[in-house]
Amino acid sequence: MTIQMAGEGETIPAIPAATLVLFRERADGPPELLLVERSKGMAFAGGAIVFPGGRIDEDDHALAARHDLADRDCAAARIAAIRETIEESGVPIGLADTPPSGWLEDARRALHNREKFSQLLDAADLSLDLHALVPFARWRPNFKETRVFDTRFYIARAPDDLPEAIVDATENVRTFWDSAQATIEAALRGDVHVIFPTHRNLERLAQFSSFDEARAHAHATPVEMVTPWVEKNGDEVFLCIPEGLGYPVTRESFRTAKRAGD
């Protein structure tokens, strides 16, 4: 695997983005997480298993101005995570009220057609509950990839009456629920493709037997920028992240690590 690192003092421009880790509790096992499989032809993480998410757009920032979060960038990121989850999976998380019948299907089609999320909410007199999303992590690589994203990760609990997730059949080819540990094991067997940031976050999420545990951990752990770096130890080269940010595994050999461009 090859890698192009930024030069000393160089910062690669990054696209602001957000992603949502949605927990579905189970009575007979660990919580399941909502996951999507990206189309192989996508420039970023093609063929990889990821959490729903995407770019933060101008309308997300406009909506953020309506909310009471002091950090407008954080508010816009939460809105983007909600919007992208609806668009990619049809799962209505983060809505303060129950949407009218048919709204979800219509909203997904409208979002695919690049209509503004704010207008879709206003037309149905819907508002957002941004506090339903809990800040969990923030990743920003500084490698010369096809695309570099500054991604804020959030966690949220799925309501009991959640509809089935439905693949959007555009950027993604599959939408499914599985536990963090089962997804890790599938990746180790080679059954699925998981990139380095997703793998590290799955390992972190696998520590929790409930959403309440994950939320308590998130509140107790600082959200600091995670920027992986390359480190050599003898003949072995590793991709590394900082200690102390909640991740049980903080480095992986280049022989096995997978990045977005692989």
C-alpha positions, 0 to 999 in steps of 0.5 A: 500500500502506498501513501502520500503524506503532507509535507512538514507544516502542510495541511491538506484542504478538507471537506467538512462532513458528519456521520451518525452511529445509530444504536438499535438495542437488543434484548439478547445481545450487544446493540446493533449499528446502522451500516451502509455499503458504498458503491465500488465506483465511489471515489471515496471509500468505494466498496467499504462498509461505513456509517451513514454520513456525508458533506455539510452543506450551506443549508445545514448552516442556515438551519443551524442558525435556528437552534440554540447550540453555541457552536454553529459548526457543531449544529450544522454537522448534527443537521448534516448527519440527520439529513444524510441518514434519512437520505441514505437509509430512510431512517428518521432520526433527530426529528422532534415530531413524528412526520406526516404519513408519506413525508419520509419517502417524499423527503428522500426523493427530494433530497436525492434531487438536491432540494433543501432539507430546510424547505422539506422540514418547513413544508411539514412543520417539522423541527429537529432535536439536535440534542438527540445526537451525542458528539463522539469523535472527530477525524481529519486525515492529512494524507494526499487522498482523492478526497480528505474529509474533516468528519464529526462522528455522533451517536444516537439511540434508535427509537423502538418504532424505527422503520426498516432501513432501505438502501438509497441505491445511488451511492450505496448498495446495501443498508443493514444492522449488525453489532460492532464486533460482528462487523470487525470479525467480518472485516478480518475474514475478508467478507467486507471492506472496512477502512482505517477510521471505521475499523478503529471506531468499530473497536471503540464501539464494541466495548459497549453493551448498551447505548447508555454505556456508549453515551456515558463514555462519550460524555467522559471522553474529550472529542479531539481531532484524530489525525493519523500518522505513519510510524516505523518500528524496525522493519514494520510501518504502522498507521497510528492515532493518539492515545487517550481518546477512547480507542482500544487500538491505536495503531495498525500495520500498513500491511493490513490497514485500509484507507479510503483510497485503497 
